[in-house]
Amino acid sequence: MHHFRIKFFTPSLFLSLIAGAILAILGCQPNEGKKSGTANQANNNSHAPAKSAVQVPSFNADSTFEYINKQVSFGPRVPGSKGHKACGDWLTQQFAIFTDTVLTQKATVKSATNESFPMRNIIASTNPNLSQRILLCAHWDTRREADQDTKRQNEPILGANDGGSGVGVLLEIARQLKAKPLKTIGVDFVLFDVEDQGKSDIENSYCLGATYWSSNPHIPGYKAQYGILFDMVGAGDAVFLREGNSMQYAAHIVNKVWNTAAEIGYNHYFENRNTYPITDDHVAVNKILQIPTIDIIQYDPEGFKHGFGDFWHTHNDDMGIISKPTLKAVGQTVLTVLYRQDEPV
């Protein structure tokens, strides 16, 4: 059994994987494909959508890169640290510029190991009065220990990719929506805290901010049509596969995003392959709020020792691994999804 940080197998995940395979064999989930010891090519029967005449803004990877660099300039963003507070203040100020409302959700959360953490979720919304809503989310904390490194293992990491990249993409999307507002859709940006402070072999020690928000949403009874989680979306060698929990809970959204990416030329990033379920922030959103939410996450079990990249949970997770073309691929794909839904042809 493989053990990864938030991304690890548990007995329940293993059973879900086996169940998904059985359903795929029965033909109930044609996009899942059969699962075996390695990830298999997805059997995607849906066709890419026709080209749209909708004018989609150009996602700016340069500004996204700078948003990530600014986060890294605060140092590690471990909950309770000075860098964490300073970065959180800056993020709140930035989203206040780009969106209509911003609020902070604070609490003390406990992990499965009974360890307490100060939590600060940040929620920003556009078009708050519209009922048609889409959730975009990422975690903004960084890991307190470089447990996968060969040196300074007890020191926190900078988390340019794992913590910074998803937030950077969200900031640029918010900036684009400010410049060219959507007409019929409201977008909720949720930055989850205390995602990355757990132990790899202990279930329920990760994703504490997402679990808290899903149980205590900023609006009672909050609903969205669907959600997209961004996690580790900035490395130059990134490959995004169809993650198992995303396929279980929101296969139609996976298809929408991956088909859009292929149509606009980013299929070499968004590969048409299914892979294992990953325990990430989207699981709580799916299970507790029942909002179909997918995870765009770098994970290739055939390409890397841990699946998540050689820099994962090491001090090499710095600005040197951040790639503007990767950021462009992810951001442009999701912007296209948003604007096409707002102005269907």
NUTOR-546125 format. One record per residue: z, y, x of N, C-alpha, C in turn; residue in three letters. Coordinates in steps of 0.05 Angstrom, whole numbers, plus 5000, padded with zeros to 4 digits. Layout:
residues N
{{Z,Y,X},{Z,Y,X},{Z,Y,X},ALA}
...
end
This chain:
residues 345
{{5000,4976,5017},{5000,5000,5000},{5000,5025,5018},MET}
{{4983,5043,5011},{4980,5068,5026},{5000,5088,5016},HIS}
{{5012,5103,5034},{5030,5125,5026},{5021,5151,5037},HIS}
{{5017,5170,5019},{5009,5197,5027},{5029,5216,5016},PHE}
{{5030,5241,5024},{5049,5261,5015},{5049,5262,4985},ARG}
{{5038,5284,4973},{5036,5285,4944},{5016,5264,4936},ILE}
{{4999,5258,4955},{4976,5240,4950},{4984,5213,4959},LYS}
{{4998,5198,4942},{5006,5171,4950},{5004,5153,4927},PHE}
{{5003,5127,4932},{5002,5107,4911},{5031,5099,4903},PHE}
{{5035,5095,4877},{5060,5084,4867},{5052,5061,4850},THR}
{{5070,5044,4841},{5063,5022,4824},{5048,5031,4799},PRO}
{{5058,5054,4787},{5045,5063,4763},{5016,5072,4768},SER}
{{5012,5085,4791},{4985,5093,4798},{4967,5069,4804},LEU}
{{4979,5048,4816},{4963,5024,4822},{4954,5011,4796},PHE}
{{4973,5010,4776},{4965,4998,4750},{4944,5015,4737},LEU}
{{4946,5042,4739},{4926,5059,4727},{4899,5054,4740},SER}
{{4898,5050,4766},{4873,5044,4780},{4861,5018,4770},LEU}
{{4878,4997,4768},{4868,4971,4759},{4858,4973,4730},ILE}
{{4873,4988,4713},{4864,4992,4685},{4837,5006,4684},ALA}
{{4834,5027,4701},{4809,5041,4701},{4786,5023,4709},GLY}
{{4791,5005,4728},{4770,4987,4736},{4762,4968,4714},ALA}
{{4782,4958,4699},{4776,4940,4677},{4759,4954,4656},ILE}
{{4768,4979,4649},{4753,4994,4629},{4724,5000,4639},LEU}
{{4721,5004,4664},{4694,5009,4675},{4677,4985,4671},ALA}
{{4689,4961,4677},{4674,4936,4675},{4666,4931,4646},ILE}
{{4683,4939,4627},{4677,4935,4599},{4657,4955,4589},LEU}
{{4652,4975,4605},{4632,4995,4597},{4644,5018,4581},GLY}
{{4671,5020,4580},{4684,5041,4565},{4684,5067,4580},CYS}
{{4683,5066,4607},{4683,5090,4622},{4661,5089,4643},GLN}
{{4636,5094,4635},{4614,5090,4653},{4615,5107,4678},PRO}
{{4629,5129,4679},{4630,5145,4703},{4651,5136,4723},ASN}
{{4668,5117,4716},{4689,5109,4734},{4678,5091,4756},GLU}
{{4660,5073,4749},{4651,5054,4770},{4673,5034,4775},GLY}
{{4666,5011,4788},{4687,4992,4795},{4702,5001,4820},LYS}
{{4728,4996,4820},{4745,5003,4842},{4750,4978,4859},LYS}
{{4750,4981,4885},{4757,4959,4903},{4773,4970,4926},SER}
{{4772,4957,4949},{4788,4966,4971},{4778,4993,4982},GLY}
{{4754,5000,4977},{4743,5026,4985},{4732,5040,4961},THR}
{{4728,5066,4963},{4717,5081,4941},{4688,5074,4938},ALA}
{{4679,5070,4912},{4651,5062,4907},{4635,5085,4895},ASN}
{{4609,5083,4897},{4592,5103,4886},{4596,5104,4855},GLN}
{{4599,5129,4845},{4602,5132,4816},{4577,5125,4802},ALA}
{{4580,5113,4778},{4557,5107,4761},{4555,5130,4741},ASN}
{{4543,5152,4749},{4542,5175,4732},{4516,5175,4716},ASN}
{{4520,5172,4690},{4497,5170,4672},{4489,5196,4659},ASN}
{{4506,5217,4664},{4499,5242,4652},{4479,5257,4669},SER}
{{4463,5274,4656},{4442,5289,4670},{4452,5317,4676},HIS}
{{4442,5328,4698},{4448,5356,4705},{4438,5374,4683},ALA}
{{4453,5395,4676},{4444,5413,4655},{4419,5429,4663},PRO}
{{4405,5438,4643},{4381,5454,4648},{4389,5480,4661},ALA}
{{4371,5491,4678},{4378,5516,4691},{4383,5538,4671},LYS}
{{4403,5554,4677},{4411,5575,4659},{4401,5602,4668},SER}
{{4396,5619,4648},{4388,5647,4654},{4411,5665,4656},ALA}
{{4436,5655,4653},{4460,5671,4655},{4462,5683,4683},VAL}
{{4468,5708,4685},{4471,5722,4711},{4500,5717,4721},GLN}
{{4502,5700,4741},{4528,5693,4753},{4532,5710,4778},VAL}
{{4555,5723,4781},{4560,5739,4805},{4559,5721,4830},PRO}
{{4554,5733,4852},{4554,5718,4878},{4582,5717,4889},SER}
{{4592,5693,4892},{4619,5689,4903},{4619,5698,4932},PHE}
{{4638,5714,4939},{4639,5726,4966},{4658,5710,4984},ASN}
{{4647,5694,5002},{4664,5677,5019},{4678,5694,5041},ALA}
{{4666,5717,5048},{4679,5734,5068},{4706,5745,5058},ASP}
{{4706,5755,5033},{4731,5765,5023},{4751,5742,5018},SER}
{{4741,5719,5010},{4759,5696,5007},{4772,5688,5033},THR}
{{4756,5688,5054},{4767,5682,5081},{4789,5701,5088},PHE}
{{4785,5727,5082},{4806,5747,5088},{4831,5743,5071},GLU}
{{4827,5735,5046},{4851,5729,5029},{4867,5707,5041},TYR}
{{4854,5687,5052},{4868,5665,5065},{4882,5674,5090},ILE}
{{4867,5690,5106},{4878,5700,5131},{4903,5717,5126},ASN}
{{4902,5733,5105},{4926,5749,5098},{4950,5732,5092},LYS}
{{4946,5710,5077},{4968,5692,5071},{4979,5681,5097},GLN}
{{4962,5672,5114},{4970,5660,5140},{4985,5680,5157},VAL}
{{4978,5706,5154},{4991,5726,5170},{5021,5729,5164},SER}
{{5029,5719,5141},{5058,5719,5134},{5073,5696,5148},PHE}
{{5058,5679,5161},{5070,5655,5173},{5073,5633,5152},GLY}
{{5088,5612,5158},{5092,5590,5139},{5105,5601,5113},PRO}
{{5096,5591,5090},{5106,5600,5064},{5124,5579,5052},ARG}
{{5145,5572,5066},{5164,5552,5057},{5183,5565,5037},VAL}
{{5187,5553,5013},{5205,5566,4993},{5231,5574,5005},PRO}
{{5239,5599,4999},{5264,5610,5009},{5262,5625,5035},GLY}
{{5239,5624,5049},{5235,5637,5074},{5226,5666,5070},SER}
{{5228,5682,5092},{5219,5710,5091},{5189,5711,5086},LYS}
{{5174,5693,5100},{5145,5693,5097},{5137,5686,5068},GLY}
{{5151,5668,5056},{5146,5660,5028},{5150,5684,5010},HIS}
{{5172,5699,5013},{5177,5722,4996},{5156,5743,4999},LYS}
{{5150,5749,5025},{5131,5771,5030},{5103,5764,5019},ALA}
{{5095,5739,5023},{5069,5730,5012},{5069,5731,4982},CYS}
{{5090,5722,4970},{5092,5722,4940},{5090,5750,4929},GLY}
{{5102,5769,4943},{5101,5797,4934},{5072,5807,4936},ASP}
{{5058,5800,4958},{5031,5809,4961},{5012,5796,4941},TRP}
{{5016,5770,4936},{4999,5756,4916},{5003,5769,4888},LEU}
{{5027,5775,4881},{5033,5787,4855},{5018,5814,4853},THR}
{{5019,5830,4875},{5006,5856,4875},{4976,5853,4873},GLN}
{{4964,5834,4887},{4935,5830,4886},{4926,5821,4858},GLN}
{{4940,5802,4846},{4932,5793,4819},{4936,5815,4799},PHE}
{{4955,5833,4803},{4959,5856,4785},{4935,5874,4786},ALA}
{{4921,5876,4808},{4897,5892,4810},{4874,5879,4796},ILE}
{{4872,5853,4797},{4848,5839,4788},{4851,5829,4759},PHE}
{{4874,5826,4748},{4878,5814,4721},{4892,5834,4703},THR}
{{4896,5825,4678},{4908,5843,4658},{4939,5840,4657},ASP}
{{4949,5817,4662},{4978,5813,4662},{4986,5794,4684},THR}
{{5010,5800,4696},{5021,5782,4717},{5050,5779,4711},VAL}
{{5060,5755,4714},{5089,5750,4712},{5097,5729,4732},LEU}
{{5123,5729,4738},{5134,5711,4757},{5154,5693,4743},THR}
{{5153,5667,4749},{5171,5648,4737},{5189,5637,4759},GLN}
{{5215,5643,4758},{5233,5635,4778},{5254,5615,4768},LYS}
{{5261,5596,4785},{5281,5576,4777},{5289,5562,4803},ALA}
{{5310,5546,4801},{5318,5528,4822},{5310,5500,4813},THR}
{{5294,5486,4828},{5284,5459,4820},{5295,5439,4839},VAL}
{{5299,5414,4829},{5309,5392,4845},{5288,5370,4847},LYS}
{{5287,5358,4870},{5268,5336,4875},{5282,5310,4868},SER}
{{5267,5288,4871},{5278,5261,4866},{5300,5254,4886},ALA}
{{5301,5268,4908},{5321,5264,4929},{5346,5281,4924},THR}
{{5346,5296,4901},{5368,5313,4894},{5370,5338,4912},ASN}
{{5348,5345,4925},{5347,5369,4941},{5338,5392,4924},GLU}
{{5351,5415,4928},{5344,5439,4911},{5326,5458,4927},SER}
{{5308,5471,4912},{5290,5491,4923},{5288,5515,4905},PHE}
{{5287,5539,4916},{5282,5563,4899},{5252,5564,4893},PRO}
{{5245,5566,4868},{5217,5564,4859},{5208,5591,4849},MET}
{{5183,5598,4855},{5171,5622,4845},{5142,5617,4838},ARG}
{{5137,5610,4812},{5110,5607,4803},{5099,5635,4795},ASN}
{{5073,5639,4800},{5061,5665,4794},{5038,5660,4774},ILE}
{{5039,5674,4751},{5019,5670,4730},{5005,5696,4724},ILE}
{{4979,5697,4726},{4963,5721,4720},{4941,5713,4700},ALA}
{{4935,5732,4682},{4917,5726,4660},{4896,5748,4656},SER}
{{4872,5740,4649},{4851,5759,4640},{4847,5754,4610},THR}
{{4839,5775,4596},{4835,5773,4567},{4857,5758,4553},ASN}
{{4882,5767,4556},{4905,5752,4545},{4904,5749,4515},PRO}
{{4889,5765,4500},{4888,5763,4471},{4868,5743,4461},ASN}
{{4851,5732,4478},{4831,5713,4470},{4844,5685,4468},LEU}
{{4836,5670,4447},{4847,5643,4443},{4833,5622,4460},SER}
{{4807,5626,4467},{4793,5608,4484},{4801,5612,4513},GLN}
{{4815,5593,4525},{4827,5597,4552},{4820,5575,4571},ARG}
{{4818,5582,4596},{4813,5563,4618},{4835,5567,4639},ILE}
{{4846,5546,4649},{4867,5546,4669},{4856,5541,4696},LEU}
{{4861,5559,4715},{4854,5555,4743},{4879,5556,4760},LEU}
{{4884,5537,4777},{4910,5535,4790},{4908,5525,4819},CYS}
{{4928,5530,4834},{4931,5521,4862},{4960,5524,4870},ALA}
{{4968,5510,4891},{4995,5514,4901},{4994,5534,4924},HIS}
{{5016,5550,4926},{5016,5571,4947},{5037,5567,4968},TRP}
{{5054,5548,4965},{5074,5542,4986},{5061,5525,5008},ASP}
{{5074,5525,5031},{5064,5509,5053},{5086,5490,5063},THR}
{{5078,5469,5076},{5097,5447,5083},{5116,5456,5105},ARG}
{{5141,5447,5102},{5163,5455,5120},{5164,5439,5146},ARG}
{{5148,5418,5148},{5148,5402,5172},{5120,5391,5178},GLU}
{{5113,5390,5203},{5087,5379,5212},{5090,5350,5217},ALA}
{{5095,5335,5196},{5103,5306,5200},{5080,5289,5209},ASP}
{{5055,5299,5207},{5032,5283,5216},{5022,5292,5244},GLN}
{{5036,5310,5256},{5029,5320,5283},{5043,5303,5304},ASP}
{{5034,5305,5329},{5047,5291,5351},{5066,5309,5366},THR}
{{5067,5334,5358},{5086,5353,5371},{5098,5371,5350},LYS}
{{5121,5382,5356},{5135,5401,5339},{5135,5392,5309},ARG}
{{5142,5367,5306},{5141,5355,5279},{5161,5367,5260},GLN}
{{5182,5378,5269},{5203,5390,5252},{5198,5419,5245},ASN}
{{5176,5430,5255},{5170,5458,5249},{5150,5461,5226},GLU}
{{5151,5482,5211},{5133,5486,5188},{5105,5492,5197},PRO}
{{5085,5486,5180},{5057,5491,5187},{5048,5517,5173},ILE}
{{5025,5527,5183},{5014,5552,5172},{5000,5547,5145},LEU}
{{4988,5523,5142},{4976,5516,5116},{4953,5534,5108},GLY}
{{4935,5540,5126},{4911,5556,5119},{4895,5542,5098},ALA}
{{4891,5516,5101},{4876,5501,5082},{4894,5490,5060},ASN}
{{4915,5476,5068},{4934,5464,5049},{4955,5484,5040},ASP}
{{4947,5501,5021},{4964,5522,5011},{4949,5549,5009},GLY}
{{4934,5556,5030},{4920,5581,5030},{4893,5582,5017},GLY}
{{4877,5560,5021},{4849,5561,5012},{4846,5562,4982},SER}
{{4861,5546,4968},{4859,5546,4938},{4866,5574,4927},GLY}
{{4887,5586,4937},{4896,5612,4928},{4874,5633,4935},VAL}
{{4863,5631,4959},{4841,5649,4966},{4818,5648,4947},GLY}
{{4810,5624,4940},{4788,5621,4920},{4795,5634,4894},VAL}
{{4820,5629,4885},{4829,5641,4859},{4828,5671,4860},LEU}
{{4837,5683,4882},{4837,5712,4884},{4808,5723,4882},LEU}
{{4790,5710,4895},{4762,5720,4894},{4750,5716,4867},GLU}
{{4756,5694,4853},{4747,5690,4826},{4758,5712,4808},ILE}
{{4784,5718,4811},{4796,5740,4796},{4783,5767,4801},ALA}
{{4776,5772,4826},{4763,5797,4833},{4735,5799,4820},ARG}
{{4721,5776,4819},{4695,5776,4806},{4697,5780,4776},GLN}
{{4717,5768,4764},{4721,5771,4735},{4729,5800,4728},LEU}
{{4742,5813,4746},{4749,5842,4742},{4724,5859,4742},LYS}
{{4706,5852,4761},{4681,5868,4763},{4662,5862,4740},ALA}
{{4661,5838,4731},{4643,5830,4709},{4659,5812,4690},LYS}
{{4673,5825,4671},{4692,5809,4654},{4677,5789,4636},PRO}
{{4690,5767,4632},{4680,5748,4612},{4685,5759,4584},LEU}
{{4667,5753,4565},{4668,5765,4539},{4685,5748,4519},LYS}
{{4683,5722,4522},{4695,5704,4501},{4717,5686,4512},THR}
{{4722,5688,4538},{4741,5669,4550},{4763,5685,4565},ILE}
{{4787,5676,4562},{4809,5685,4578},{4816,5665,4600},GLY}
{{4822,5674,4624},{4828,5656,4646},{4857,5661,4654},VAL}
{{4871,5639,4657},{4899,5640,4667},{4900,5628,4695},ASP}
{{4908,5644,4714},{4911,5636,4742},{4941,5629,4746},PHE}
{{4946,5604,4753},{4974,5596,4758},{4977,5586,4787},VAL}
{{4994,5600,4802},{5000,5592,4829},{5026,5576,4829},LEU}
{{5024,5551,4835},{5048,5533,4834},{5063,5534,4861},PHE}
{{5089,5535,4858},{5106,5535,4882},{5118,5507,4886},ASP}
{{5130,5502,4908},{5145,5478,4915},{5128,5453,4909},VAL}
{{5103,5454,4917},{5086,5430,4915},{5089,5411,4938},GLU}
{{5093,5423,4962},{5089,5407,4986},{5114,5403,5003},ASP}
{{5137,5400,4989},{5162,5397,5004},{5174,5369,5002},GLN}
{{5160,5350,4992},{5171,5323,4988},{5168,5304,5011},GLY}
{{5176,5279,5005},{5173,5257,5024},{5151,5238,5015},LYS}
{{5135,5229,5033},{5111,5215,5027},{5116,5188,5012},SER}
{{5139,5177,5016},{5145,5151,5004},{5164,5153,4980},ASP}
{{5168,5178,4970},{5186,5181,4948},{5171,5195,4925},ILE}
{{5168,5181,4903},{5154,5192,4880},{5171,5213,4867},GLU}
{{5158,5233,4855},{5171,5256,4842},{5186,5274,4861},ASN}
{{5179,5274,4886},{5190,5293,4905},{5171,5315,4911},SER}
{{5147,5314,4900},{5127,5335,4904},{5120,5348,4877},TYR}
{{5104,5369,4878},{5093,5382,4854},{5115,5392,4835},CYS}
{{5137,5402,4846},{5159,5410,4829},{5153,5436,4813},LEU}
{{5139,5454,4824},{5132,5479,4809},{5113,5473,4786},GLY}
{{5094,5455,4790},{5075,5448,4769},{5090,5433,4747},ALA}
{{5108,5416,4754},{5124,5401,4734},{5141,5420,4718},THR}
{{5153,5440,4731},{5170,5459,4717},{5153,5476,4698},TYR}
{{5131,5486,4707},{5114,5503,4690},{5103,5487,4667},TRP}
{{5095,5462,4671},{5084,5446,4650},{5105,5441,4629},SER}
{{5130,5439,4636},{5152,5435,4617},{5162,5461,4605},SER}
{{5156,5483,4619},{5165,5510,4610},{5142,5530,4614},ASN}
{{5120,5527,4599},{5098,5545,4603},{5105,5574,4597},PRO}
{{5090,5592,4609},{5095,5621,4607},{5093,5630,4578},HIS}
{{5077,5616,4562},{5075,5621,4533},{5082,5596,4519},ILE}
{{5102,5596,4501},{5109,5572,4486},{5085,5560,4472},PRO}
{{5080,5535,4474},{5057,5522,4462},{5031,5528,4475},GLY}
{{5032,5537,4500},{5007,5545,4514},{4987,5522,4514},TYR}
{{4962,5530,4509},{4940,5511,4510},{4916,5524,4523},LYS}
{{4900,5507,4536},{4875,5516,4548},{4854,5494,4542},ALA}
{{4829,5501,4542},{4808,5481,4537},{4808,5461,4559},GLN}
{{4812,5470,4584},{4813,5452,4607},{4824,5467,4630},TYR}
{{4831,5453,4652},{4841,5465,4676},{4827,5454,4701},GLY}
{{4827,5470,4722},{4816,5462,4748},{4836,5469,4769},ILE}
{{4844,5449,4784},{4863,5453,4807},{4847,5453,4833},LEU}
{{4854,5472,4850},{4841,5475,4876},{4861,5468,4898},PHE}
{{4856,5447,4914},{4874,5439,4935},{4859,5431,4960},ASP}
{{4863,5445,4981},{4849,5440,5007},{4819,5441,5003},MET}
{{4810,5466,4997},{4781,5470,4990},{4767,5487,5011},VAL}
{{4777,5489,5035},{4766,5507,5054},{4757,5497,5081},GLY}
{{4760,5471,5086},{4754,5461,5113},{4724,5456,5116},ALA}
{{4714,5458,5140},{4686,5454,5146},{4675,5427,5140},GLY}
{{4693,5406,5143},{4684,5379,5139},{4691,5369,5111},ASP}
{{4696,5387,5092},{4706,5379,5066},{4685,5363,5050},ALA}
{{4695,5343,5037},{4679,5328,5017},{4697,5325,4992},VAL}
{{4686,5331,4969},{4701,5329,4944},{4690,5306,4927},PHE}
{{4707,5287,4923},{4700,5263,4907},{4712,5265,4879},LEU}
{{4703,5247,4862},{4713,5247,4834},{4739,5232,4834},ARG}
{{4761,5247,4835},{4788,5236,4838},{4797,5221,4813},GLU}
{{4812,5199,4818},{4818,5180,4796},{4833,5192,4772},GLY}
{{4853,5208,4777},{4868,5219,4754},{4850,5239,4739},ASN}
{{4834,5254,4753},{4815,5272,4740},{4796,5257,4722},SER}
{{4786,5234,4731},{4768,5218,4715},{4782,5205,4691},MET}
{{4808,5199,4695},{4823,5187,4672},{4828,5207,4650},GLN}
{{4835,5231,4658},{4844,5251,4638},{4822,5270,4630},TYR}
{{4802,5275,4647},{4783,5297,4641},{4756,5291,4654},ALA}
{{4745,5267,4649},{4719,5259,4660},{4697,5279,4652},ALA}
{{4699,5289,4628},{4678,5308,4619},{4678,5334,4635},HIS}
{{4701,5342,4644},{4703,5366,4660},{4693,5360,4689},ILE}
{{4700,5337,4699},{4690,5329,4725},{4659,5329,4724},VAL}
{{4648,5318,4703},{4619,5317,4701},{4607,5345,4700},ASN}
{{4620,5363,4685},{4610,5391,4682},{4610,5404,4710},LYS}
{{4631,5402,4725},{4634,5415,4751},{4615,5403,4771},VAL}
{{4615,5376,4773},{4599,5363,4793},{4569,5366,4788},TRP}
{{4561,5365,4762},{4533,5369,4755},{4524,5398,4762},ASN}
{{4542,5417,4756},{4536,5445,4763},{4532,5448,4793},THR}
{{4550,5436,4809},{4549,5438,4838},{4522,5426,4848},ALA}
{{4514,5404,4837},{4489,5391,4845},{4465,5409,4838},ALA}
{{4466,5421,4815},{4443,5437,4806},{4439,5462,4823},GLU}
{{4461,5473,4833},{4459,5498,4848},{4459,5493,4879},ILE}
{{4457,5467,4886},{4453,5460,4914},{4477,5452,4930},GLY}
{{4499,5444,4917},{4523,5438,4932},{4531,5409,4929},TYR}
{{4512,5391,4924},{4519,5363,4921},{4528,5350,4947},ASN}
{{4522,5362,4970},{4532,5351,4995},{4562,5356,4999},HIS}
{{4573,5374,4983},{4602,5378,4982},{4614,5362,4959},TYR}
{{4603,5365,4935},{4613,5351,4912},{4597,5324,4909},PHE}
{{4607,5304,4923},{4592,5279,4924},{4597,5262,4898},GLU}
{{4576,5248,4891},{4577,5232,4867},{4590,5205,4872},ASN}
{{4615,5205,4881},{4630,5181,4886},{4658,5183,4873},ARG}
{{4667,5161,4861},{4694,5160,4851},{4713,5153,4873},ASN}
{{4738,5162,4871},{4758,5154,4891},{4785,5150,4877},THR}
{{4805,5144,4892},{4831,5136,4882},{4845,5159,4867},TYR}
{{4864,5151,4849},{4881,5172,4837},{4899,5185,4858},PRO}
{{4902,5211,4856},{4919,5226,4875},{4940,5240,4859},ILE}
{{4965,5237,4867},{4987,5251,4854},{4987,5280,4864},THR}
{{4979,5298,4847},{4977,5327,4853},{4986,5343,4829},ASP}
{{4985,5369,4831},{4996,5386,4809},{4983,5381,4782},ASP}
{{4958,5372,4782},{4944,5368,4757},{4955,5346,4740},HIS}
{{4970,5327,4752},{4980,5304,4737},{5001,5314,4717},VAL}
{{5019,5332,4725},{5039,5342,4706},{5026,5358,4683},ALA}
{{5005,5373,4690},{4991,5389,4669},{4978,5370,4649},VAL}
{{4966,5349,4659},{4953,5329,4641},{4974,5315,4624},ASN}
{{4995,5305,4636},{5014,5288,4622},{5033,5304,4604},LYS}
{{5042,5327,4612},{5062,5342,4597},{5049,5361,4577},ILE}
{{5030,5377,4586},{5017,5396,4569},{4992,5385,4555},LEU}
{{4983,5363,4565},{4959,5349,4554},{4934,5367,4554},GLN}
{{4933,5383,4575},{4909,5400,4580},{4892,5384,4600},ILE}
{{4867,5376,4592},{4850,5361,4611},{4845,5377,4636},PRO}
{{4855,5368,4658},{4854,5383,4683},{4845,5366,4706},THR}
{{4826,5377,4722},{4815,5362,4744},{4825,5373,4771},ILE}
{{4821,5358,4792},{4830,5366,4819},{4806,5367,4837},ASP}
{{4799,5391,4846},{4779,5393,4868},{4795,5392,4894},ILE}
{{4793,5370,4908},{4810,5366,4931},{4794,5351,4953},ILE}
{{4797,5360,4978},{4785,5345,5000},{4799,5318,5003},GLN}
{{4784,5297,4999},{4795,5270,5003},{4772,5251,5006},TYR}
{{4771,5238,5029},{4751,5218,5035},{4765,5195,5051},ASP}
{{4773,5174,5037},{4788,5152,5050},{4771,5138,5071},PRO}
{{4745,5141,5069},{4728,5127,5089},{4722,5145,5113},GLU}
{{4728,5170,5111},{4721,5189,5133},{4744,5197,5150},GLY}
{{4769,5195,5140},{4792,5204,5156},{4815,5184,5154},PHE}
{{4832,5184,5174},{4855,5166,5175},{4872,5169,5150},LYS}
{{4878,5194,5142},{4895,5198,5119},{4878,5206,5094},HIS}
{{4852,5208,5097},{4836,5216,5075},{4832,5246,5071},GLY}
{{4853,5261,5080},{4853,5290,5075},{4844,5307,5098},PHE}
{{4835,5295,5119},{4827,5311,5143},{4846,5307,5166},GLY}
{{4836,5309,5190},{4853,5304,5213},{4874,5326,5217},ASP}
{{4870,5349,5205},{4889,5371,5208},{4912,5370,5188},PHE}
{{4910,5351,5169},{4929,5350,5147},{4958,5347,5157},TRP}
{{4975,5365,5148},{5004,5365,5155},{5008,5367,5185},HIS}
{{4991,5381,5198},{4994,5386,5227},{4992,5416,5232},THR}
{{4998,5424,5257},{4996,5452,5264},{4967,5461,5268},HIS}
{{4948,5442,5266},{4920,5449,5267},{4909,5460,5241},ASN}
{{4926,5460,5220},{4918,5471,5194},{4921,5502,5196},ASP}
{{4902,5514,5210},{4903,5543,5214},{4875,5554,5208},ASP}
{{4871,5580,5213},{4846,5593,5205},{4822,5581,5220},MET}
{{4826,5567,5242},{4804,5555,5257},{4789,5534,5242},GLY}
{{4801,5522,5222},{4787,5501,5207},{4774,5511,5181},ILE}
{{4779,5537,5174},{4769,5547,5149},{4739,5554,5152},ILE}
{{4723,5544,5133},{4694,5547,5133},{4685,5564,5109},SER}
{{4671,5586,5115},{4660,5602,5094},{4640,5588,5076},LYS}
{{4622,5571,5087},{4604,5556,5070},{4618,5538,5050},PRO}
{{4640,5525,5059},{4655,5509,5040},{4668,5525,5018},THR}
{{4680,5548,5025},{4691,5566,5005},{4670,5575,4985},LEU}
{{4646,5581,4996},{4624,5590,4979},{4616,5568,4959},LYS}
{{4614,5544,4968},{4606,5521,4951},{4626,5518,4928},ALA}
{{4651,5518,4934},{4672,5514,4913},{4672,5538,4894},VAL}
{{4674,5562,4905},{4677,5585,4888},{4652,5590,4871},GLY}
{{4628,5588,4883},{4604,5592,4867},{4600,5572,4845},GLN}
{{4608,5547,4851},{4606,5527,4830},{4623,5533,4806},THR}
{{4648,5540,4811},{4667,5546,4789},{4659,5572,4775},VAL}
{{4651,5592,4789},{4642,5616,4776},{4618,5610,4757},LEU}
{{4600,5594,4766},{4577,5586,4749},{4586,5572,4724},THR}
{{4605,5554,4727},{4616,5540,4703},{4628,5561,4684},VAL}
{{4643,5580,4693},{4656,5599,4676},{4636,5617,4662},LEU}
{{4617,5628,4676},{4598,5647,4663},{4578,5633,4645},TYR}
{{4571,5608,4651},{4554,5594,4633},{4568,5587,4607},ARG}
{{4594,5581,4609},{4608,5576,4584},{4612,5601,4568},GLN}
{{4614,5624,4581},{4618,5649,4567},{4592,5658,4553},ASP}
{{4569,5652,4565},{4544,5661,4555},{4524,5637,4554},GLU}
{{4529,5618,4536},{4512,5594,4535},{4483,5602,4528},PRO}
{{4464,5589,4540},{4436,5595,4535},{4426,5577,4512},VAL}
end
